[in-house]
Amino acid sequence: MHSIAEKSQVIELVQSLSDEQVRYVLGVIRSLPQGNVAPRKCALRGRFASYADPSLRAREKEAWTRAVEEKHGLR
């Protein structure tokens, strides 16, 4: 029952987003690891970034790059 409530909240949120925001969110979701993988360690930024897992930073950078490329029609 709880998962149904969460799905309806997600649907409402997605419906409130612009097309560009939806594309960005999809890019972020697609960049996340799938299947059985180790849990995220952290995603700190700024002066604490050296403590973050480098693979997480790389995937986040890829997601941002894809979003910018799609926004400017480069992809």
ZAMIMAR-214159 format. One record per residue (C-alpha): residue number from 1; residue in one letter; x negated, y, z negated. Coordinates in Angstrom, 2 decimals, m for minus. Each point is the difference from the previous one (the first is absolute). Layout:
+-----+------+---------+---------+---------+
! seq ! type !    east !   north !      up !
+-----+------+---------+---------+---------+
! NUM !    A !       X !       Y !       Z !
...
+-----+------+---------+---------+---------+
This chain:
+-----+------+---------+---------+---------+
! seq ! type !    east !   north !      up !
+-----+------+---------+---------+---------+
!   1 !    M !    0.00 !    0.00 !    0.00 !
!   2 !    H !   m2.85 !    2.35 !   m0.84 !
!   3 !    S !   m1.66 !   m0.55 !    3.40 !
!   4 !    I !    3.23 !    0.97 !    1.77 !
!   5 !    A !    0.05 !    3.32 !   m1.88 !
!   6 !    E !   m3.63 !    0.63 !    0.97 !
!   7 !    K !    0.70 !   m0.77 !    3.67 !
!   8 !    S !    2.89 !    2.46 !    0.05 !
!   9 !    Q !   m2.23 !    2.67 !   m1.56 !
!  10 !    V !   m2.64 !   m0.62 !    2.67 !
!  11 !    I !    2.60 !    0.23 !    2.76 !
!  12 !    E !    1.29 !    3.31 !   m1.38 !
!  13 !    L !   m3.53 !    1.36 !   m0.24 !
!  14 !    V !   m0.92 !   m1.05 !    3.55 !
!  15 !    Q !    3.18 !    1.55 !    1.37 !
!  16 !    S !   m0.98 !    3.31 !   m1.60 !
!  17 !    L !   m3.43 !    0.07 !    1.71 !
!  18 !    S !   m0.86 !    1.57 !    3.33 !
!  19 !    D !   m1.16 !   m2.22 !    2.87 !
!  20 !    E !   m3.58 !    1.15 !   m0.55 !
!  21 !    Q !    0.15 !   m0.88 !   m3.70 !
!  22 !    V !    1.44 !   m3.44 !    0.79 !
!  23 !    R !   m2.86 !   m0.68 !    2.47 !
!  24 !    Y !   m2.54 !    1.04 !   m2.63 !
!  25 !    V !    1.57 !   m2.25 !   m2.67 !
!  26 !    L !    0.05 !   m2.91 !    2.44 !
!  27 !    G !   m3.67 !    0.55 !    0.74 !
!  28 !    V !   m0.84 !   m0.08 !   m3.68 !
!  29 !    I !    2.07 !   m3.16 !   m0.53 !
!  30 !    R !   m1.62 !   m1.72 !    2.97 !
!  31 !    S !   m3.46 !    0.84 !   m1.35 !
!  32 !    L !    0.72 !   m1.73 !   m3.31 !
!  33 !    P !   m1.35 !   m3.52 !   m0.48 !
!  34 !    Q !    2.45 !   m2.77 !    0.78 !
!  35 !    G !    0.30 !   m3.40 !   m1.66 !
!  36 !    N !   m2.02 !   m1.21 !   m2.95 !
!  37 !    V !   m2.66 !    2.59 !   m0.69 !
!  38 !    A !   m1.61 !    1.34 !   m3.12 !
!  39 !    P !    1.95 !    2.80 !   m1.70 !
!  40 !    R !   m1.10 !    3.58 !    0.54 !
!  41 !    K !   m2.72 !    1.10 !   m2.35 !
!  42 !    C !    0.57 !    3.75 !    0.18 !
!  43 !    A !    0.41 !    2.82 !    2.47 !
!  44 !    L !   m1.61 !    2.91 !   m1.78 !
!  45 !    R !   m0.99 !    3.13 !    1.88 !
!  46 !    G !   m2.29 !    2.95 !   m0.51 !
!  47 !    R !   m2.81 !   m0.40 !   m2.50 !
!  48 !    F !    1.31 !   m3.46 !   m0.95 !
!  49 !    A !    0.02 !   m1.33 !    3.57 !
!  50 !    S !   m3.21 !   m1.95 !   m0.55 !
!  51 !    Y !    1.94 !   m2.28 !   m2.33 !
!  52 !    A !    2.59 !   m0.86 !    2.66 !
!  53 !    D !   m0.21 !   m3.11 !    2.15 !
!  54 !    P !   m1.63 !    1.02 !    3.31 !
!  55 !    S !    2.32 !   m2.23 !    2.03 !
!  56 !    L !    3.01 !    1.87 !   m1.41 !
!  57 !    R !   m1.50 !    3.33 !    1.04 !
!  58 !    A !   m0.71 !   m1.37 !    3.48 !
!  59 !    R !    3.59 !   m1.23 !    0.46 !
!  60 !    E !    1.38 !    3.33 !   m1.24 !
!  61 !    K !   m2.26 !    1.88 !    2.41 !
!  62 !    E !    1.17 !   m2.23 !    2.87 !
!  63 !    A !    3.65 !    0.66 !   m0.89 !
!  64 !    W !   m0.58 !    3.78 !   m0.06 !
!  65 !    T !   m1.85 !   m0.18 !    3.32 !
!  66 !    R !    2.83 !   m1.98 !    1.62 !
!  67 !    A !    2.57 !    2.47 !   m1.30 !
!  68 !    V !   m1.94 !    2.98 !    1.39 !
!  69 !    E !   m0.54 !   m1.75 !    3.35 !
!  70 !    E !    3.70 !   m0.84 !    0.29 !
!  71 !    K !    0.98 !    3.53 !   m0.96 !
!  72 !    H !   m2.18 !    1.45 !    2.75 !
!  73 !    G !    0.87 !   m2.67 !    2.56 !
!  74 !    L !   m3.53 !   m1.37 !    0.09 !
!  75 !    R !    1.08 !   m3.57 !   m0.47 !
+-----+------+---------+---------+---------+
